[in-house]
Amino acid sequence: MQDTIHRKSAVGKSAQWGFSLLELMVVVAILTIVLAVVMKGASQLQQKSSSEALKVDLTQESRQFIDQIVKDLHHSGYPNIRMYEAAAAAADPTLYGDGLVSIDQWTLQFEGDVDGTGTVSEVFVQLNPAGGPCPCTLQRGTVSKATWIATVETDGGAVHRSVRASWTRRRTRS
């Protein structure tokens, strides 16, 4: 090995150890390609994680919505008309809940003390658009029975804007 070094120095060139510019450029190009592949994979992984988190959130929100509907249905019809004297119940229909008021393929309406405050509420569950193309929105809204009775008397049974405004978007079906 010393002969080799000695021969190089005898020719007039000094012995240098290192990489040429071409070798460094090849290494940088290879590292750039590897880094690009890794970054693309990381980006795809992040997008998939984000979509999975969104699915979990939507599932949890849907479960909470259905749990709320089940809880409301358990409270429908409470307090019952039989819990009051006949004269008091006849004089003030806002004291008691009638339970299930109406149902069809797109809407559900029932009465009851759904929030535990002692106030009887009208609860509406509606699929929007009714009979329309999906994705559909399942909505739930509540209004006190006293407000609902006043609305029915003044609007002739039409759903009042304040009731529609209280509806909240809960779940989208596909």
Contacts in CASP RR format, 6 or more apart in sequence:
PFRMAT RR
TARGET T0000
AUTHOR 0000-0000-0000
METHOD contacts of the structure
MODEL  1
MQDTIHRKSAVGKSAQWGFSLLELMVVVAILTIVLAVVMKGASQLQQKSS
SEALKVDLTQESRQFIDQIVKDLHHSGYPNIRMYEAAAAAADPTLYGDGL
VSIDQWTLQFEGDVDGTGTVSEVFVQLNPAGGPCPCTLQRGTVSKATWIA
TVETDGGAVHRSVRASWTRRRTRS
5 15 0 8 1.000
8 14 0 8 1.000
8 15 0 8 1.000
9 15 0 8 1.000
19 27 0 8 1.000
58 171 0 8 1.000
58 172 0 8 1.000
61 170 0 8 1.000
61 171 0 8 1.000
62 170 0 8 1.000
62 171 0 8 1.000
65 138 0 8 1.000
65 140 0 8 1.000
65 170 0 8 1.000
65 171 0 8 1.000
68 140 0 8 1.000
69 125 0 8 1.000
69 140 0 8 1.000
71 114 0 8 1.000
72 110 0 8 1.000
72 112 0 8 1.000
72 114 0 8 1.000
72 123 0 8 1.000
72 140 0 8 1.000
73 110 0 8 1.000
75 112 0 8 1.000
75 113 0 8 1.000
75 114 0 8 1.000
75 116 0 8 1.000
76 97 0 8 1.000
76 99 0 8 1.000
76 100 0 8 1.000
76 110 0 8 1.000
76 111 0 8 1.000
76 112 0 8 1.000
76 114 0 8 1.000
76 123 0 8 1.000
77 96 0 8 1.000
77 97 0 8 1.000
77 98 0 8 1.000
77 99 0 8 1.000
77 110 0 8 1.000
77 111 0 8 1.000
77 112 0 8 1.000
78 97 0 8 1.000
78 112 0 8 1.000
78 113 0 8 1.000
79 95 0 8 1.000
79 96 0 8 1.000
79 97 0 8 1.000
79 112 0 8 1.000
79 113 0 8 1.000
79 118 0 8 1.000
79 120 0 8 1.000
80 96 0 8 1.000
80 97 0 8 1.000
81 89 0 8 1.000
81 96 0 8 1.000
81 97 0 8 1.000
81 98 0 8 1.000
83 96 0 8 1.000
84 95 0 8 1.000
84 96 0 8 1.000
88 95 0 8 1.000
89 95 0 8 1.000
89 96 0 8 1.000
93 145 0 8 1.000
93 149 0 8 1.000
94 120 0 8 1.000
94 144 0 8 1.000
94 145 0 8 1.000
94 146 0 8 1.000
94 149 0 8 1.000
95 120 0 8 1.000
96 120 0 8 1.000
97 111 0 8 1.000
97 112 0 8 1.000
97 113 0 8 1.000
97 120 0 8 1.000
97 145 0 8 1.000
98 110 0 8 1.000
98 111 0 8 1.000
99 110 0 8 1.000
99 111 0 8 1.000
99 112 0 8 1.000
100 108 0 8 1.000
100 109 0 8 1.000
100 110 0 8 1.000
101 109 0 8 1.000
101 110 0 8 1.000
101 111 0 8 1.000
101 122 0 8 1.000
102 108 0 8 1.000
102 109 0 8 1.000
103 109 0 8 1.000
106 126 0 8 1.000
106 127 0 8 1.000
106 130 0 8 1.000
106 131 0 8 1.000
107 124 0 8 1.000
107 125 0 8 1.000
107 126 0 8 1.000
107 127 0 8 1.000
107 130 0 8 1.000
108 124 0 8 1.000
108 125 0 8 1.000
108 126 0 8 1.000
109 122 0 8 1.000
109 123 0 8 1.000
109 124 0 8 1.000
109 125 0 8 1.000
110 122 0 8 1.000
110 123 0 8 1.000
111 120 0 8 1.000
111 121 0 8 1.000
111 122 0 8 1.000
111 123 0 8 1.000
111 145 0 8 1.000
112 120 0 8 1.000
112 121 0 8 1.000
112 123 0 8 1.000
112 145 0 8 1.000
113 119 0 8 1.000
113 120 0 8 1.000
113 121 0 8 1.000
114 121 0 8 1.000
114 123 0 8 1.000
114 142 0 8 1.000
115 121 0 8 1.000
115 142 0 8 1.000
119 144 0 8 1.000
119 145 0 8 1.000
120 144 0 8 1.000
120 145 0 8 1.000
121 142 0 8 1.000
121 143 0 8 1.000
121 144 0 8 1.000
121 145 0 8 1.000
122 142 0 8 1.000
122 143 0 8 1.000
122 144 0 8 1.000
122 145 0 8 1.000
122 148 0 8 1.000
122 163 0 8 1.000
123 140 0 8 1.000
123 141 0 8 1.000
123 142 0 8 1.000
124 139 0 8 1.000
124 140 0 8 1.000
124 141 0 8 1.000
124 142 0 8 1.000
124 163 0 8 1.000
124 167 0 8 1.000
125 138 0 8 1.000
125 139 0 8 1.000
125 140 0 8 1.000
125 141 0 8 1.000
126 138 0 8 1.000
126 139 0 8 1.000
126 140 0 8 1.000
126 167 0 8 1.000
127 136 0 8 1.000
127 137 0 8 1.000
127 138 0 8 1.000
127 139 0 8 1.000
127 173 0 8 1.000
128 136 0 8 1.000
128 137 0 8 1.000
128 138 0 8 1.000
128 139 0 8 1.000
129 136 0 8 1.000
134 173 0 8 1.000
134 174 0 8 1.000
135 172 0 8 1.000
135 173 0 8 1.000
135 174 0 8 1.000
136 172 0 8 1.000
136 173 0 8 1.000
137 169 0 8 1.000
137 170 0 8 1.000
137 171 0 8 1.000
137 172 0 8 1.000
137 173 0 8 1.000
138 170 0 8 1.000
138 171 0 8 1.000
138 172 0 8 1.000
138 173 0 8 1.000
139 167 0 8 1.000
139 168 0 8 1.000
139 169 0 8 1.000
139 170 0 8 1.000
140 167 0 8 1.000
140 168 0 8 1.000
140 170 0 8 1.000
141 163 0 8 1.000
141 166 0 8 1.000
141 167 0 8 1.000
141 168 0 8 1.000
142 166 0 8 1.000
143 151 0 8 1.000
143 162 0 8 1.000
143 163 0 8 1.000
143 166 0 8 1.000
147 162 0 8 1.000
148 163 0 8 1.000
151 157 0 8 1.000
151 159 0 8 1.000
151 160 0 8 1.000
151 162 0 8 1.000
151 163 0 8 1.000
END
